């Protein structure tokens, strides 16, 4: 286990970035909480930053031309799913069987939501989650087949597209460990558009060496993904089971709604009460109704990108 991976196991006090509204719209993304996995330690800081910047620019372009928050978060997450350095889509973590089962969810501020779990055929599961929301009466589908994915007009891919050599080596290393090791990772984005609507999208390959059929917090609305106009949008990453137990994304919105807390205070209180106090680690990106962005984590590091008064900020 690398030094970074050892550090992930022990949650610490919350690191929080609180950014006031900037441009009439707002966007923040994350590429997972924790640090570099051992098998990707040779990759440069610049390579991770490049991946975050590409994704950020894709979402920002949508918002800048007056597009919706939902379009922006989907465009952002698409780029992260396509990038081999992040645990979603191409380059996702492998199950105990050595293949991928991908989860994703989207939600906009009107209360509409869609989610998918154990996706094996869609190149970009975030778009399948959106189709569940927009093209069916359902909210959550498990293991959508290739015919359904293609029928919605989405690009399909075989398992060889998702599986990368570093993830094969990571699985082999994890199979040889006698004690549990941190093994999560997720991507996601939140946005507020010029019309005041918020949205969230999250996508993941789950945990390396996870059992077949395991589902974490990412596609569980209110746990890893949540958005509600007038309150906030939240996308989470970390120890998925803890985020589900604590209903973390919704808990933040509930603190704003029922206790009148500001976004930063709500985020800090939720992380302390539902994660740190329960020895769980992770992080999140969030945006409130005014476009204030809060990025926070109790893991040693988190991959993230957002803008402040000085320009684009990237955490790696």
Secondary structure, DSSP 4 states (H G I P E B T S, - for coil): --HHHHHHTS--SPEEEEE---SS-EEEEEEEES---GGGTTS-HHHHHHHHHHHHHHHHHHHHTT--HHHHHHHHHHHHHH-TTSSSSTTPPPBTTSS--EEEEEEETTS-EEEEEEE-SBS-HHHHHHHHHHHSS-SEEES--HHHHHHTTPPB--HHHH--HHHHHHHHHHHT-SS-------EEEEEE-TTS-EEEEEEE---TTBPTT---STTSBTTTEEEETTTEEEEEEE-HHHHHHTTHHHHHHHHHHHH---HHHHHHHHIIIIIGGGT--EEEEEEETT--EEEEESSS-EEEEEEETTEEEEE-
